[in-house]
Amino acid sequence: MPTTATHTSPWLLAKRAAKMNPSVIREILKVTEQPGIISFAGGLPSPKTFPVAEFEAACAKVLRDDPHAALQYAASEGFGPLRDMVAAGLPWQVDPARILITTGSQQGLDLVAKVLVDAGSKILVESPTYLGAVMAFTPMEPEVVSVANDADGVDLADLRAKAKGARFLYALPNFQNPTGRTMSEASRAALSAEAARLGLPIIEDNPYGDLWFDAAPPAPLTARNPEGCIYLGSFSKVLAPGLRLGYIVAPQAVYPKLLQAKQAADLHSPGLNQRLIAEVMKDGFLERHVPTIRALYKSQRDAMLEALAREMPAGEPDATLTWNTPAGGMFLWARLPKGMSAVDLLPFAVGKGVAFVPGAPFYADHADPRTLRLSFVTPSVEEIQRGVAALAAAIKVYATGLKP
Amino acid sequence: MPTTATHTSPWLLAKRAAKMNPSVIREILKVTEQPGIISFAGGLPSPKTFPVAEFEAACAKVLRDDPHAALQYAASEGFGPLRDMVAAGLPWQVDPARILITTGSQQGLDLVAKVLVDAGSKILVESPTYLGAVMAFTPMEPEVVSVANDADGVDLADLRAKAKGARFLYALPNFQNPTGRTMSEASRAALSAEAARLGLPIIEDNPYGDLWFDAAPPAPLTARNPEGCIYLGSFSKVLAPGLRLGYIVAPQAVYPKLLQAKQAADLHSPGLNQRLIAEVMKDGFLERHVPTIRALYKSQRDAMLEALAREMPAGEPDATLTWNTPAGGMFLWARLPKGMSAVDLLPFAVGKGVAFVPGAPFYADHADPRTLRLSFVTPSVEEIQRGVAALAAAIKVYATGLKP
């Protein structure tokens, strides 16, 4: 061996590491996290919705009544009473033995990829899709292919054309991140039947489903075919993301391997946190608490819709900004006039004091550069009004062709 | 597509899933977790050492002073003040920017494998080694090769013979799990120099290093060559495992990719837990607390050594049970007389009311079937005495050739 080896870096990275790069969106968020900027960019739940007093009481109780179990190593499957509560709260019949508690639903995505994706495996995603899922799948080196869809759901002709050999379709049917759109009942029924016919598993991600504004969304895809779907849920949007707890509902054909991957990944999710969530949730707390989140987010969405209608000029879809009306969740999806790019608009917007996330990074392929994501849950109503006015002003300047 | 697809399982598992199987040891633990059995099998810290009152006070303070940050999404790198404390507490100069907080040090192993291991990559481990590490590496499909070693450390001739093309050597120099052995100063110095010469990175795992009984162990391998090593630390053995917090210290050549893998795996470790640990640790709590754990575990080790000396017959190493004298940690390593197998002994032991873990599963290759691991931290001194007597009785019956 050459003795010069001490002078060079000994580190040889795995091939997959070349594909593991910082999220474009996180980088954008850093740029836009300047003081004084009104941010429609983040994806953070409003801290006003965190049940702090309930967590304080739960902490005191758990550490008084059951400290040694809460602080000790525990089973990889998760805390039994919490698994029971999760199963009981789902809108279809679920055996608690099919529930695996995860360190945020982000970990659910990591485990799913480990168990189902080989290097080069094709996986299908919506167009656009949740970027964090693609990041979680990437270390297993899949070929990520997007399936076309409209505001109602997945395009089944395109799905049929692309399904062959695909390991699964990853879908977020309720108040999707980034678009805020919801799959209709008809679209769910048709997708569920078609996926079963094709033998195509579905990974259904549902972090936002409880945050509906006027009516609950249609039944999950998994409820229609539990043996053909893996369902991912989260406590982050209804209680608090900082505890990092979510769950997987998986059929017996996959559960043991997901459990094994979980054990290898972090042994188990924190026992203290699982007991805190179980303690807060018992006695139907979510039935009282979640409606307050819905009401808050709905008022914020309404403020954004009103401000957009007031500030943005009317016109044809290719001549002015257009946007959708999310029926729940945290995000609204907008589209700039023809020829504009949301990435190019961003510095003008930051110059006017408002930030958003361009839509392009959310597409696995065939990105629409005119799209942008607006989060309405973190800023106040007054900030939403000023922010939308600033966005309108930014679009006007950008349209003149001047420099930002 | 055949319409019969609906009648068959749609799930095609990744190739790696075939290698992801339940830990032999977890299966053994299940068998031995019967009421009335004295267990030397587990690897759980004594719950007597959990600072419950301090965690109660910390919970109340964090949720009173900083609830929204503690419960919100947070940076993937970890909580700044905790990273500062970790860096300041290490026995070599470490920039806090090189610290990545992980969901237990188990997650550190998962991230290391993702960033450094391609399918088929050779990785080197001690003989025997920590089984949880092999489980964490397995999903990345390495070829795991064990390097010979004696009670003092790694056999450098064997290391040289096997180092070519290896991605790293995984080593646990302090009070190793499973053997309880500690690498000597001379062995560390020689290994560090040889690894640098070979251009072989070292992954140094140190969950037990603070649990020394009479004298602190020699300086870590990483302190001798920080650019050539990744160091994994844990709060599980000095505070509590149920919070699932550990950390990685990584050189700049690898840190950004580990951070990216961390973000994809679970976004960040729980912010509440990180603040609890930081709150408990401030003002030098560990300097007062850890000596109490050392004193407890030392008294338990002494009880086990005394019971072994009293109960086991004297004789030549091939004719009787032999054991080592761990200088810290949680485990003692023993070896049965020639011709015996610890796996075969186990049912006799359970029959007599005592459990242990056979050593064979801890070897990546060339397992020594005579070895067994005895944990001395969970049972009481009185249970240790009864348990060792039961073990001696079991060996005696097993030696007669009767059925258990």
Interface residues (C-beta under 8 A of the other chain):
Chain A: M1 T3 A5 T6 T8 S9 P10 W11 L12 L13 A14 K15 R16 A17 M20 N21 P22 S23 R26 G43 L44 P45 P47 F50 V52 F55 E56 C59 A60 L63 R64 P67 H68 A69 A70 L71 Q72 Y73 A74 T103 G104 Q106 Q107 D110 K114 V115 L116 V117 D118 A119 S121 G132 M135 A136 T138 P139 M140 R167 A196 R197 L198 G199 L200 P201 E227 G228 S236 A240 P241 G242 L243 R244 P251 A253 V254 P256 K257 Q260 A261 Q263 A264 A265 D266 L267 H268 S269 P270 G271 L272 N273
Chain B: M1 T3 A5 T6 T8 S9 P10 W11 L12 L13 A14 K15 R16 A17 M20 N21 P22 S23 R26 G43 L44 P45 P47 F50 V52 F55 E56 C59 A60 L63 R64 P67 H68 A69 A70 L71 Q72 Y73 A74 T103 G104 Q106 Q107 D110 K114 V115 L116 V117 D118 A119 S121 G132 M135 A136 T138 P139 M140 R167 A196 R197 L198 G199 L200 P201 E227 G228 S236 A240 P241 G242 L243 R244 P251 A253 V254 P256 K257 Q260 A261 Q263 A264 A265 D266 L267 H268 S269 P270 G271 L272 N273
